[in-house]
Amino acid sequence: QSFRDGERIPQQHTAYGSDASVELAWSDVPAGTRSFVLTVEDPDAPEGTFVHYLRYDVPAGVHALRTVDGAPGRAGINDFGT
């Protein structure tokens, strides 16, 4: 786990550090799920909701993203334009 709920995001996971992806995990997948879309949004950003991370076409059999595994699926463009 990269950090706990309510904690500040560690610098290594930001554009001010190495911009490494955070580790994410999920469970209780609905029957029939074919793929996942993962979105990390900041609703408290000064200019309104800001999308930090977007990943889609993550296979239904994947239930975690780890920084060392490489990320399955496809990367979307965040609000930084990257």
N, C-alpha and C positions, 0 to 999 in steps of 0.2 A: 504494500500500500504506500503510495507516494506521500499522502498526507491525510489527516482526518477531517471530517466534516467541521466546518467553522474555522479551521486553521488557515493562515495565509498560504498561498501557493509558494512552495520553495523556489528560490531564484533560478535553479537549474531548469525548471519547467516553464520559464518565461523567456521573452525576447531579450531580457537583460542578462540571461545566463546562456546555457547551451540550447535552450528551447526544446529540451527532451520531452517526449510525450509522457503523460502520467499513466500509471497503471490503473486499469479499470476492470471490474468484474461484475457479472450479473447472473441472476438465476431465475427460476420460475418462468421459463420461456413458454408462451402459449403454443398449444398444439397447432401444427400447420405453418409455423413460422418458416419462411424461406430465406430471409436475410435480415440484417439489422442496419439501422442508421443511427449513428451516435453523434450527438450535438452537444457541445459545451458552450453555454451562453452566459453572459454576465448581464443580468437585468438591472444592475445598479451603476452601469457605466455612465459617465457624464453626458454622453450624447444619446442615451437610450440603450436598449438591449444590443449587446455586442457579441458576435459569434467568434469564439476563440478557436474552436476545433470542430471539424466536420469529417466524418468517415462514413462511407456508405458501401453497400454490397458486401457487408461483412457476413460470411456464411453462417447459417443458423446453428451449425455445430460448434461454433466458436463462442465461448462464454467468458473470455477475458482477453484483455490486451495488456501485454507486458512490454516494458521498455526494451528488453533484450531480445524479444522474439521477432521484431519487425512487425508492422501492423498489417493484418489481412484486410482485404477489401480495397476500396479506392478512397483517396484523399479528396476532400472538397476544398474549396477556397474559403478562407476565413475572412473576417472583416479587416484584417491587415492587408489582404490581397495576396496572401501566400498559401 
